[in-house]
Amino acid sequence: MLRIGLSGGIGAGKSTVSTTFSECGGIVVDGDVIAREVVEPGTEGLAKLVDAFGRDILHDSGPLAGALNRPALAAIAFSDDEKRATLNGIVHPLVAHRRSELLAAAAEAHESPVVIEDIPLLVESQMASMFPLVVIVHADVETRVARLLEYRGFSQEDARARIAAQATEEQRRAVADVWLDNSGSAGDLKERALALWHERILPFSHNLTKRRPAYAEPRLVPSDPSWSEQAARIVARLKTAGGHRVRRVDHIGSTAVPGLDAKDVIDIQVTVDSLATADGLAAAFLAAGYPELDDITADVPKPNGRSTVASFDHSDDPSLWGKRYFKSADPGRPTNVHVRVEGWPNQQFALLFTDWLAANPGVQADYVAAKRHAHNQGRGDIGAYAAAKEPWFLDAYRRAWEWADTTGWRPR
């Protein structure tokens, strides 16, 4: 199962995207629908809301008598932060429970479903890291206000209050793997959603089903300032997937060094207490979008690179260079995930290498030159590319540890 987190501010137009995905065969779990379902007449949710906010939030006559009067509830609950927190504390757990039931049913009914979880408050509820891919639909405030007035009967005051109570654009951008701008027509948005489905989401789903990584061409590209932001989302995702079994998660390698040309592949190191713990992460990381590669289980020991710092183990013993290796199935964000044991030489060197590069511009230039040479030697073959870089790394291992000894480096 591939789970997609879909969100956006009220009036942004995410319903157009969820409808498009549904028409393509995706299973939509709509947070708004669930939120209505869990507070229908006779439910535990409605009873709790009445206890918290009084009977004035109910329709008192007509065919809807006894049902929730949503505008009345909104007028009370969105008047201050404390009341809104009370509302969320009642509704969110009920919605989460019902969502879990629907996900279980989807997994049972379909062999490899793509589930789109339409969650209006995905950012506010800090759920983004639970999803292998987060899609945010955006429109500017004035456009959203105009839509709420025209299509949903909001007053100017209510529309602006609802928008102000939700996450900011900056907060949404921080969690967005995909940013869909909806400042134009619904037709334009639908076309972009269709392209996203066929070019990224379906290949992602197929890769996960086959437990294979997305292909990443070994080609150097100019440094991308957004690599650090993309890595931050991956780090959060892996921390969530690994939970207490993970000691630390770090963005490592060339893309972690600002201004350094690199392959457009983000490297992440997950630190654990043992390889047995690493083996136990396979199912969780697969669900997060990272299948394991069982053909690469160890780094290559780097000879003659011992540090004089007693607290670091630089043994060339191959048994201390083991790791587990995962790669992203998402064609839109190639990622290598190295799971290594805390204190082992390969885990230490990955952290050191990134800091050494960042602190030494001359080394950066040497490394880029070595990578360009390796690219020319490899001719598009990732194995040949890695082998061509190895002589440079043998010397770099020694130089990096000499720098560590001189500067008193320690992992941050």
N, C-alpha and C positions, 0 to 999 in steps of 0.2 A: 504494500500500500504506500502510495505517495500522498502525503498530506500537504496541502497548500494553505497557508494562512492568508486570507484576503481581508483587507480593511481599508478605511478611508474615513475622512470626516463626514458628518451628516451633510447630505446634499452634494457630495463629491461625484456620485454616479457609480458606486461599486456594484449596484444591482444590475447595471448593464453588463458588467464584466462577469458576474456570477451567472447570469442568464446565458451569456455566450459560452462559458465553460460547460454549463449544463447541456446545452445544445450539442456540444462536441462529445458528450459522453461522460463528463465529470459528474460526480455525486456531490451535490451541494448540501452542506449542513449549515443552515441559515441561523445565525445567532439571534436575529430579530424575531424569527418565527418561534424559536425555542423560548425566547424571553417572554413571548406572549402566551405560549402554551403553559409555562410553569406558574402563571398567575391567573389562569382561568378560574371562573367560579367553582368553588368547592375544593380548590387546591390548597396545599400547605403554604405555598408562596403567597397567595392572596390573603390568607389569614394573617400571616406575619406582617404584610404591608399594612393591613388595617390596624393591627396592634401598634405598629410604629408611627403611623401617620394619621390615624383616625378614619371614621367612616365617611368623611367628606371626599375621600378619593374614590368613592363608588358612585355609580349612577343610581339615583334614588327613585326613578320612575321610568315607565315605558318598557319596551322590549328588552332593554339592556339593564334593567334594574338589578342591582347586586353585582354587576360586572365592574371591572376596573375602569375608571374614568381617567384615561392617560393624560389628557391636558391638565386635569386637576392635580394629579400626582406630580407631573413635571413642574407645575407652578410652585409646589411646595419643595420637592426634592432638589430642584436646581437653584434654589434661592441662596444656599450656602454650602460650603464644603462638607460640613459635618452631616447635614441631612443627605447629601449625595452619597457620602461614604456609608451611611446607614442603608440607603437603597441598594447600593452595590453589594454590601455585606449580606443582604437577604437574597438578592436575585442571582448573583454570580455563582455561588455553590450549587444552586438548583440547576442552573443552565449547564454547568460543567458536568454534573451527574448525567443529565439527559444527553449531552453531547457524547459522552462515553458510551452510552447505550446505542446511539445511532452509529458510531464508529464501529463498534463490535458487530452490529448487524450488517454494515457494509462489507466488512472483512469476510463475514461468513457467506454473503450472497455473491461476491465477486472474487475472481481469482487474483487480480492485481488492479484494484480500483485506484483511481485518482480522486481523492476527496478534497473538495474545496470548502474550507471552514470559513464562512463569512462571519467575521466577528467585529462588530462596530467598535468595541473598546479593546481591541487586541493590544494596542500600545499601552493604554492606561492600566490594563490588568497584567502587564508585563509577561505576556504569553508568547511574544515573537520568537524567542529562542527555542520553543517547543516544535517549530516547523522547519522542515528542510528547505522551504522556499517561502518567502513572504512577499506578497504583492500589495502595493499600496496604490490606491486611486486618489488623485489629488485634483482639486480645483481651488482657485483663490477665494478668499472670504466673500468678496462682493458677488461673485458668480454663484456661490453656494447660497447666500442670503436670497438672491433673486429667485433661485429655483425653489427654495423652501416657501417663499411667498406665493409663487405662481402655481406650483404643483401640489403643495402639501398644506396649504391654508394657514401657515404660520403667520403670526404678527411679526413686524420688524423686531420688536423687543425680544420676543421668544426665540426667534431664529438666531439672533446674535448671542443670546444667553446660552443656547445649546452649543453653539460653535465655540464660545469662550470656555465652556466647561470641559471640552475635549482636548486631546493632545495637540501640541503645536506642530507646525510644519517641520521644524527642526527635529522634534522628537520622532516624528514619523519617518523622516529621511534616515535617521540613525538605524532603523530596523529594516528598511526596505531593501530587499534584494532586487526587486523590480519596481520602478516608479512609473506609473501610467498617468500622464497628464490628461485631464479631461476638461481643458478650457475651450475645446472646440465642440463639434457635434457628436451626438451619440453614435452616428455611423462611423466617424473617425475612430472613436474609442473602441468600437466593436472590431474594426479591422486590426487595430493594434493587439487587442485581446486574442484574436484568431491567430495572428502571427506568433504571439507568445506561446499559445497552446501547441501549435504544430512544430515550432522551431526549438522550443526549450522544454516545455512541460512533458509532452509525449516522449521525446527522447530520454528525458530524465527518468520517467516511469519505466520505460523499456529497459534502460540500463540497470535500474534497481531490481527489476524482475529477474534479469539475467545475472545479477550480482557482478556487474562489470563496471569499470570506471569509464568516465567520459574521456575521449581522446584529446590530448593536448599537444599541439605541435611544438617541438623544441626550437622555438624561434625567439631571438632576442628582440625586445621592444623597448621603447623609451620608458623611463620610470613614470608610473601612474600615481598621482597624489592620492587617489582614492583607494589604493591598495590597503592602507592602514585601516580605513573604515570598513572595507570588506572583510579584512581579517578579524576585526573586532566582532563582527556578527558571527563569523565562524567559531571564534573562541567561545562566545556566549553559548552557541548551539552545542558545542562539544562539552562544555562544562555542564550544561543541563542534561545532556544525554548520559554523561559519565557519573554525575552526582558525586557522592562521597568517595567513590573509588578513585577519583582523579585528584592528584596532589596539586598540580598546576597545569595551565595550558598557555603556550607562548607562540606568538608569531615569530618565526625564525627565517633565516635564509635571505636571499637577495631582495625580495620584495619588502622585507622589514627594514631595509636601509634606505632612507629618503634620498632620492636623486640618483639611485643606482639602476642602470639598465638591467633588465632581467627577462627571463621567460615569464609570460603572463600566467604563472602557476603559483599559487600561494602555498607556502609550507608552514605547517603547524606542528608543534611538538606537544604531545600530551605526556605528562610525567605521572607514573604510577609507582607503587611500592614493589611490584614483582611482575614477571611475565605471566604468571598465573592470573593476576588481576587483569592484565592486558587482554588475555584470552577471553575473559568474562565480559569484555566490552563489545564483542563482535556484534551481537544482536542489537544492542542499543545504538551503536554507530551506524549499522545498516539502516535502521529505522530513521535515523537522522540524515541519511543520504550518502553514507560513506561505506561502500562494500570493502571487505578485507581482501588483500592480495596475498595468497598463500605461497607465491613463488619467491617472495623476498622476505626473509625473516631475520636478517642480521646486517649490520653495517660491516664495512671492512676495517679491521684494526689498522691504525696508522702507526707504523714503527718509528722509533727514535723521536718520539714527541713527548717524553716524560717531563712533567713540571717538577720543580723542587718544592712546591707547596704541598706540605704533608697531608692537608685535609682533602686533597683531590686524588682519586685513583686513576692512574693513566696506564693501567696494565694493558699489554697487548694480547692477553688471554682472550681468544674468541668467545668464550662463554660469557664474558662481560660486555660483549658488543651486540648481544641479541636485541631484537625489537619486534614489534608488530607494525604492519604497514597497511594503511587504508588510503583510498583515493575517492574523490567525489564522483558521483554518478551524474552530476549536474553539468551539462555541456556549456552552460553559461558562466560557470565559475570553477574551472579546474583547480583542484586542491590536493596536496599530498598531506597525509596525517601520519606522523611518525610517533608511535607509542613506545616510550623508553622508560627504563627503570631509574629512579632517583639515585644520583650518586655514581652511576656507571659512566665510563669515559665518553661514550657516544652522547649521552644526555648532557654531560657537562660541556662537551665541545660544541654542540649545537647552539647553546646559549652564548658561549665565549665567541664563536665565530661571528655571530651577528654583531656583538658589541665591538669586536676587533675591527670589523669592516667599517662600522659607523664612525669609529674614532680615528681612522687612518685613510684619508682621501687617496694617498698614493697607492695603498693596497687595493682600494676600489678600482682604480684605473688598471692595475695589473690584472685584477680578477676579470674585469670586462674584456680585456684583451685575450685572456685565456679562454673565456667563454666564446668569443668570436672565432677563435681558432678551432675550438671544439665543434662549434656549429658547422664550420666549413668542412671539418673532418668527418663529422657524423652524417652529413647529407640527409638530414631529416629522420635519422634513426636514433631513438632516445637512448638505447643501450650504447651505441657507438659514441654518442654525445657525452654520456657520463664517463665512458672509458677514456676519452680524449682529455677530459679535465683532470683525471686522477693524478698525473705527475705534478700538476700545480698544487693539488691538495696535499700531497705528501710533504711538500716543503712548507705549505701554509700551516699545517698542523703544528710543526715545530715552531714556526715564527709566532703563531698566535699564542702558544703557551709561554714563549719567552716574554712576549708583551704582558701576559697575565702576571708572570712572576715580577716583572719590573714595576708594574702599576699597582699590584695588590688586588687585582680584579677578583670580584666575587659575583655569583649570580644575583641579579636584582630580585 
